[in-house]
């Protein structure tokens, strides 16, 4: 899941309104090939710009990297976002 988080974060254009205390949790649904088919914000203490930027980052990272071991694939996973990470 580390590779997935890294790819998504590389696609995240952090808005100026995101402060050091901003935290967002996202539920991502993907197909077996890594294609993102759903992005749901679980919680986020940022404004609308932060929420939209997090959603856009996940969609832009599709297809997500697949695990080396196919048995470790998760159709649904959670990601945490913080501008300082």
N, C-alpha and C positions, 0 to 999 in steps of 0.2 A: 504493500500500500504506500510505501515511501515514494516509489517512482511515480505513482499516480499523483500524490500530493505535490511533488516537485514539478511535474508537468503543468498542473493546474496553476500553481503559484507563478510560474514563468509567464503565464497568460493573463495574470491579474494586473490590470492597470489600477493601482490603488488611488482612489479619489482623494483630493485635498481634505475633504471633510472627515476622513478616517483618522482618528487620533490613536495614540499608543494604547489606549484602553479598549479599542474596538475589537469585538470578538463576534464571529459568525459561525454557526454550525449549519452544515448543508448535508442533505441526504441525496445521494446520486444513484440513479438506476441506470444500469448498462446492460447491453446485450453481450453474449459470449465472445464476440469479436472486439469488445471494448467500446463499441459505439454508445454514446450517451443518449438515453431516451427519456430521462426525467431528471429535473433539478428542483429540489424543494428546500426552501430555507426553513430550518428547524427553529433557530433562534438567531437574532442579530441585534446588537445594540447600536448599530450604525443607522444612518439616514437612508433615504430611498436610493441615493447615488451609490452608496456602499453595497446595498442589496443587489442593485442592478449590475454592478461591476463584478460581484462574486458569481452571480448567475452566468454572466457573459464569459467569465474565465473558465468555468466548467464546460460550457458549450464549446468554447474555442479549443479546449484541450482534447476534444473527441477526435479520433478514437483514443481511449485511455490505454496506457501500457498494460500488457497482460503479464500475469505472474509466470515465472519460469516453470513452475509446477501447476498444470491446469487444474489440479484438485483444490488449489488455493483460491480459485476464482470466486468472487462474490458478486452476485447480481446487484445487490444493494449495499452501499457503503456510506459511511459518514466521514466528512472532511471538516476540519476546523480551520478558520481563517483568522489571522491577526496580522496587521501591517508590519509588526516588528519581527516577524519570523521569516 
